């Protein structure tokens, strides 16, 4: 499995921006579709954004469309989540996930084969 490490979380005011990074190691990064998920206190982990192996196809949760952008750099083995116009409802621990072998963009928890440790994003009102 691929190993994943997230970074870039923090505390930001509503309307602000953050850029999350997820660095991969251990396997060929370009073989994996990638996704970002989040889990707020007392809630289940949910899909936020996903990107195909080559970066040409992306999917987003409806509530983040137009505000968040997922991208990847296969040469740097890294996937990013640019988050703009942040809202207090975006507060959560954000996790990156790599797809299971031969699967497409992970848009549900069973499709994820490897998880990072998570990074906290807190948006104050």
FIVO-605766 format. One record per residue: x, y, z of N, C-alpha, C in turn. Coordinates in steps of 0.001 Angstrom, whole numbers, plus 524288, in hexadecimal, padded with zeros to 5 digits. Layout:
XYZXYZXYZ;...
This chain:
8033A7FB5C8000080000800008000080368804E680000;80127809157FE3E803E180E047FE45803468109E8039B;8076D8134180562807398162080A548061681BE080928;802B681E3980C66800DF8238880B728019C826ED81042;8036682BC680F7B8041982F7B813BE801CB834B781220;7FDC783684815107FB5183B84813F87FE0883FEC816EF;7FD808449F814D97FF64849538177E7FC5084DFD81571;7FCDB85264818317FA808573A816597F5A2858FB81932;7F3C0855DC81CE37EF2D8577881FD67F07085BE882389;7EC5985DFE825F77ED1F86235829AC7E810864EF82AF8;7E8A28697382D887E42C86CAB82F187E3D68715882B6A;7DF33872448294E7DE7687693825A27D917878FD8268E;7D89187DEF825727D38288088825F27D00B87F3F8213F;7CB0387F97822067C75287EC481DC27C8A68826381936;7C87688033814827C9E68832580FDD7CF918827E80E48;7D29E8802F811BC7D82887F78810B77D94787AA680D6F;7DE558799C80CBE7E0168754F809677E43D8720E80C21;7E46F86D1D80AA67E88F8698F80C3F7E9D1865F1807B6;7EE9B86410807947F0248602F803B07F24385B6980684;7EF928570B805E17F14685225808297F4B484F328044A;7F88A84C728065C7FBEA84922803317FBD18439D80559;7FC7D83FDA801E07FCCD83A5E8037380150837F18006E;805818369E8033880A238345F800CF809E782E738011C;80B0382BF57FCBE80AB5826457FC5F8101B823E37FBD9;810A281F257FDE48158981C387FD5681456816687FD6C;818138135F7FBA9817B080DBC7FC1A8161480AE77F72A;812D780D407F3FD8112780AC87EF258110080EF17EADE;80FFB80D5A7E61780FB78110C7E1C580AC6814507E244;80B81819427E3928072381CBD7E4CD8035081D2A7E043;8054A81D577DB87801EA81E1A7D6FF7FE588196F7D5E8;7FF0E815307D8A57FB9D810A67D8157F691811247DB31;7F633815317DE7D7F1D6815B27E21A7EE9481A8B7E0F3;7E96E819C27E0677E5EA81E2D7E0C57E5CB81FDA7E682;7E4C9824DF7E76D7E532826F97ECB57E041829EA7EE3C;7DF6282A277F3547DAE282D107F53A7DC1B82FE07FA4A;7D918833F07FB467D92A836AA800587D3E4835AE802F0;7D41F8346F807E47CF878338380B1E7D001836DC80FFA;7CBB683782812C97CBEC83A65817B97C8338380381BA7;7C976838EB8209C7C62C836F4824D87C5B383B1F828FF;7C0F983D02829B87BFD4840DB82DC57BE6E83DFC832D0;7BEF784095837437BDB183E0B83C447B82383BE583C57;7B7A7836FB83DC47B2888348F83E2E7B011833018390E;7B2FD8339A834D07B0DD8325082FAA7B43582E2882CFD;7B1FD82BC3828FE7B4DA827DF826107B8A482A7B8223C;7BCAE8278D820DF7C0608297381CF67BD94829CC817AF;7BE7082E28814E37BBC482EF680FF07BF808308B80B9F;7BDE382F4C806DE7C0E2830B88023D7C0A48369D80165;7C524838CE7FFC77C56A83E5E7FE967C6D983F407F8DD;7CB0D83CB47F7197CCDF83D7A7F1BF7D026838C87F01D;7D037837B57EB007D354833637E90B7D5A8834AF7E3BD;7D9E6832047E2747DCAE833187DD977DEBA82E037DB51;7DE9182DB37D6227E049828FD7D3767E641828857D387;7E82F8240A7D1B67EDD0823027D1C77F0E48271E7CECD;7EF00828AC7CA567F1C182C7F7C7267F048832177C857;7EC6F832D27CBAC7EADB838147CD287E6F383AA57C98C;7E4E7837C47C5BE7E17483A2A7C1E27DBBE83A377C384;7DA56836FD7C74C7D4E2836AE7C9127D4A0837C87CEE3;7D0EE83B1B7D0677D03183C677D5E97CA6B83C1F7D753;7C96983B177DC3D7C41D83B167DE657C42F83E147E38A;7BFB8840847E4D67BF4F843947E9A47BA1A842AA7EC49;7BA31843097F1697B563843557F4787B2AE848657F2ED;7AD89848367F2837AAA384CC67F09A7ABD7851B67F3B8;7AC47851437F8CE7ACDB855ED7FC117B2298588B7FB88;7B5EF855F67F8FF7BB198585B7F8697BC40859E77F2C9;7B8C58589A7EF357B99385A067E9B27BA1C85FED7E92C;7BE03861867E62C7BEF4867127E5657C24F8698E7E99C;7C332866BA7EDF37C66F868CA7F2327CB77865A17F2DA;7CB21860847F2197CFA685D117F2CF7D18D85B2A7ED7D;7D6B285A517ED177D9048582D7E85A7DCF2853F77E9C8;7DC3984F547E7997DFEF84B127E86D7E39884AE07E3BC;7E892849D87E4C17EC67849537E0917F099845827E260;7F3D7843E67DEBC7F80C840577E0227FCD98416C7DCCD;8015C840257DF0580657840867DC47808DB83B2A7DCA7;80878838177D89180A83832C27D8BF81071832A37D906;812FF836A67D719818B4836E77D78881A6B837C17DD2F;8171283A677E03B8184583B807E5BE81560837CD7E972;8126B834177E73F80F8E830427EA7A80C06832EC7EE80;80957837067ECCC8064483A1A7F076800ED83B757EE1A;7FCF383B537F1647F7C783D3B7EFF27F673841D57F37B;7F3B98459A7F1437F28984A767F40C7ECA884B587F45A;7EB1D84E5E7F8427E5BA850407F8907E5FE856127F9E0;7E4E2859497F6027E49285EF07F6DA7DF148603B7F8A1;7DEA9862A27FD2A7D998863D47FF6F7D90D869B980009;7D55B86BF97FD417D450871947FD7F7CEE4872927FFB9;7CDF287756801467C8D6878E7803687C7078751380798;7CA80873E680B257C94B8700080F2A7C4DF871D1812AE;7C1C686E068145A7BD4886EF9817BB7BDF386BD981CC4;7BB7F86D90821067BBE086A8E825EA7BA3F864D382539;7B6A3863D1821967B4E485E75820A17B92485B0E81E30;7BD5E85D6481C627C1B585A6B81A347C5678586381E72;7C47E859E8823457C7CA85822827967C7808523C82826;7CC0C84FB7827F97CC5484A018283E7D20C8485882828;7D2E58435C8291D7D7F484102827EA7D7B683F328223E;7DB89840C581F367DBAF83F70819A67DFA083B10818C8;7DDED83724815D37E12383297814B17E1C3831F080ECD;7E6608307280D207E6D782EC2807B67E6BF828D080793;7E4D6826D1803337E4678212E8028B7E5E981F9D7FD0C;7E89581B3A7FCA17EA01819087F7937E63D814A67F643;7E4D5814527F15A7E11F8104E7EFB17E36080AD77F071;7DFEC807187F0DE7E198801A77F0B77E374800697EB32;7E6A67FC627EAC37E8D87FAEC7E5B57E48B7FA047E1B5;7E5487FC197DD237E1D97FB917D8967DCA47FE6E7D926;7DBE58016F7DD5C7D7108046A7DDFD7D7BC809F17DC05;7D37080C817DAE17D386811E27D9167D3D4815B37DD98;7D21081A637DC957D24E81E8A7E0837CF3F81CDA7E55C;7D1C381CEE7E9EE7CF1881B287EEAD7CB2F81F367F092;7C62B81DF97F01C7C20A821927F1D67BEEA81F607F662;7C0AC81AE57F8577BE46818A17FCFA7C28A815E780019;7C18A81505805107C58A812DE808847C77880D81806B9;7C41A809EC804FE7C609804BE8035A7C9C0804E77FEAC;7C9BC809437FBC77CD1A8099F7F7307D2AE80B3A7F8A0;7D38580CB27FD877D8A680E907FF387DBDC80A0E80162;7E0A8809867FF547E41C8056A801277E80B8073780533;7E96A80C3C8050B7ED3B80E66808B87EB6F813C880A76;7EC31814DF80F877EAC5819EF811CA7EF8481CA48140B;7EF6A821D1813F07F323824D3816F07F1478256381C86;7F44A8283381FA97F306828BC8253A7EF3B82D2A82647;7EE708308A822737EABB834D7822FC7ED53839EA8249D;7EAD483E3E8232A7EC9A84373824BD7E7D0846AE82625;7E8228497182A827E3A384C5882C837E30485191829AF;7DE498529F828057DCD5857B4825CB7D88B859F982931;7D97585E9F82B447D5A18613F82E8C7D4808669982C39;7CF7E8679E82B2E7CDDA86C8F828E07CA8E86F7282CE7;7CC5F873F482E7B7C98D877058326C7C5E787AE982FCB;7C18D87C01832697BDAC87F98830227BEB688533831C4;
